[in-house]
Amino acid sequence: MENCSDIIAITMLACQISACLTYDELEKLAADLDLFSDTLSAILVRKSPN
């Protein structure tokens, strides 16, 4: 339960952002954030000490 505050903060941020953007803008942002997340995951795999 130690990460619940992160989840709550991210959820609140997503709700606030979604209230300010159009559907198309929100759709593009979601796709861009998916790409960002995938890129960070790939970087972490390559930096892994294993």
C-alpha positions, 0 to 999 in steps of 0.5 A: 500500500506504500505506492497508493499515494502515487496512484491517487496523484496520477489519477487526479492528474489524469482527471484534471488533464482530461478536463482541459483537453479535447478528445483528439488531444487526449487521444494523442497525449495518451498515445505519446505517453504510451510511447514514452513509457515503452521507450523508458522500459527499453532503456531500463532493459539495456541498462540492466546490470544482468 
